Amino acid sequence: MKLAPTLRAPLVLGLFALAGALLVAGIHQFTAPRIADNERRVLLRGIHDVIPEDAYDNDVLRDTVTVRDPRLGTDEPVTAYIARRRGRPVGIILPVVAPNGYGGAIHLLVGILADGTVGGVRVLSHKETPGLGDKIERSHSDWILAFTGRRLGDPPAARWAVKRDGGVFDQFTGATISPRAVVRAVKNALLYFQENRERLFAESAEARAPKP
């Protein structure tokens, strides 16, 4: 049966669309595991930057707790990661947002040891000005390392700020907004941890799991 010209063109287009959809679905199915594995590796690298790998012996990507608090810079729930050694808490890795960067939100990982000391801070993503605000990145300067070993009280609360605001943390020449936003976000993460420490360590997924 020969199709009329008016029907042939839509049919051909439909077949092309179907073939394209199947191709896209096939590519996604093939690449999704690889993408997920790459994301896992990137996350683990960030975690190991803020709490060293040899400091804990649990599966930190499975020992998690879902948290939600405005002090973490977002109203959305986020996944925090618990590091333990021989079952005892070593620290927590909190995804934190500094919402008021110069170019918008700055996404951070903040590692806090069980005693409230900062294990490390790393920038995950940002849109700060190249050559100025991007010095918050470890790859551009050592500035972010100034948080390591700090805690609430060191410095005193009023001095958790950049030097221009009376604090102890450096700002960048020509760029104060970016470091100011990060300092505030780290301080807020420490305040959140201080108030919720016991609950966070008790409520993680691994801690709640039934024992064999």
Order of alpha helices (4+ residues) and beta strands (2+ residues): alpha-beta-beta-beta-beta-beta-alpha-alpha
